[in-house]
Amino acid sequence: AALALIRIEKGMKIQEAIALGAKLEGPDQALYTELVYGVTRMRRLLDKRLALFCERPLEETEPEVRTVLRLGLYQSLFLTRIPEYALTSEAVNQVRLLGAPFAMGFVNAVLRRANDAKNKGTLPGPEEAEWLLGERTSHPDWLVERWGQRMSPERLAAVIEELKKEDHRF
């Protein structure tokens, strides 16, 4: 999934990146697809949350490091079947395998801080009302604004909630 996400970040279409990925079957393929689509879909929210725990701007980190951080946080926030310690350990291993062993401590620290904040209830989750609708749902502001011009705030919130449900059906 990390390799597919790196390809996407470098401009490849998501379907092509997924097709170039590992040939998996059953639940493994479903998880792979969920990770690639989920991290891509929720990238804005993930970056906003990760920025809370990075000493330097996230966009200044290497693409491999950003990708591994996004994958780890996505799994922690949205997929609850894998324990956080295992997610963090796997993220540290992935960053090493992707050629950035110098970032192993950084990835470990950022994901541990994010998970600690989540568990203490101090990391805003995707459902927190105080976050702007675009950030909360990881939709671009221009799109939310355009939809908001065409429908009431209540209808807009309902449409976006329905889209979120649809996104998790694959």
N, C-alpha and C positions, 0 to 999 in steps of 0.2 A: 504494500500500500504506500509506503514511503517513496519508493521509486516512481510510482504512478503520480503521486502528488508533486514530486519534484518536476517531472515532465510537464505536468499541467501548469505549474508556476512558470516554467520556461516557455509556455505558449502552446503546448500541444492540446488538442481537443480531448475532452475527458473520455469519450468513448475509445479513442485511439490509445490513450494511456492505459486504460483498463484492459484493452485487448492485448497490449504488449506485456501485461503483467503475468504473474504466475498462473498456470493452468490448474485451477483448484476445482474441487467438486463439493456439492452439498453445502453443509454449514460453513465450511472454510471459504467457499466462493461467496456465500451470502455475507459473511463478515468482511471479507476483502472489499466487496462492492459497497457495503454500508460505510466502511471507513473512508473510502475514496470520495463517495458522494457526500457523506456527512461532513467531513472536514472541509470539502470544497464549499458546501452549502453554508456552513456555520463559520466560515473563515473570519468574517468580520467580528463576530462575537468572541471567538477564540483569541484573536489578536488583541482585542480590547482587554480581555481578562489576563492574558499572558503579560501584557505591558505593565500590569500592576506589580509584577514580581521580577522584572528584568532591570538590571542596573543601567543598561544602555537601551536605546530604542530597538525594538524588535526588528525593524526593517534593516538595521545595520548588522544583524547576525547573518551567518551563512545560510543559504537556502536549505541545506540539509538539516541544520540545527533548528530553523524555524519549523520545518516540516515535522520533525520528530516531536517538537514541543506541541504543535497543534494536534498531532495524533494522540499523544499522551493525554492532553487536557480534554480532547473530544471524548475519548473513551471514559475518562473519569466523570465527566458531566452527563453524558448521554447513554453510555453502555455500562450497566452496573454488574455484569456477571464476572468481570475480571477484577481481582483485588487490586487496590491502588499500589501496593508495594510491588506487585508483579508488573503493573503498567510502567512504573518508574524504572524498575530494573531492566525491562525490555527496551525502554526508550534509551537508556544509557548504552546498552549493547548495540542498538541500531545506529546511534550517532557514531560509535566507533567503527562499525562495519561500513558506514557511508563515507568514511575517510576524514572524520573530524574528531579524533580521539581527544584533542585539546579541549573539546567542549563537554566532555563527559561529566565533569563536576558541575558545570553550569546547568546542564539539562537536569541533573539530579536535584540541584538546589531549587531551581525554578519550579519543577513539578512537585517537589515536596512542600514548598511554601504554598503553592496553589491548592494542593490537596488538603493541607492543614487548614487553610482559610475556608475551603469548602466545608470541611467537617465541623469547623467552629461556627459556621453560618455567617462568616464575614466576606465570603466571595459571592458577589451578586450572581445568582443563577439566571438562566435564560428567561425565567418567568417573572423576574423582579419588575414591579410596575414603574419604578423610578427611571428605568432606562428608556431611552427613546425607542419608539416602536421599531424603527429601522435597525438599530443596534441589537435590540432584544431578539429580533427574529432573523437577524443577519441579512436583511433585505437592503438594497441600496437606497439611500435617502431620496434620490431623484425618483425612484419608482414608487416609493411610499407616498411622496409628495404628489406625484401625478395621479395615483389612485385616490388620494385624499381629496383632490379637486373634483373628482367624479362621484364620490360617495360620502356618506356621513361617517363620522369617526367610529360609531358603533358598527356600521356595516364593514368598514375597512378592517377593524380589529377582528371581526368574525371571518372575513375572507382570508386574512393572514393566518388565523388559527386553523382554518380548514386546510390551507396550503401546507401548513406544518404537519398536519395529520397525513395528508397525501404523500409528503416527502418520505415518510418512514414506512411506506408499504412495500418497498422492494426488498 
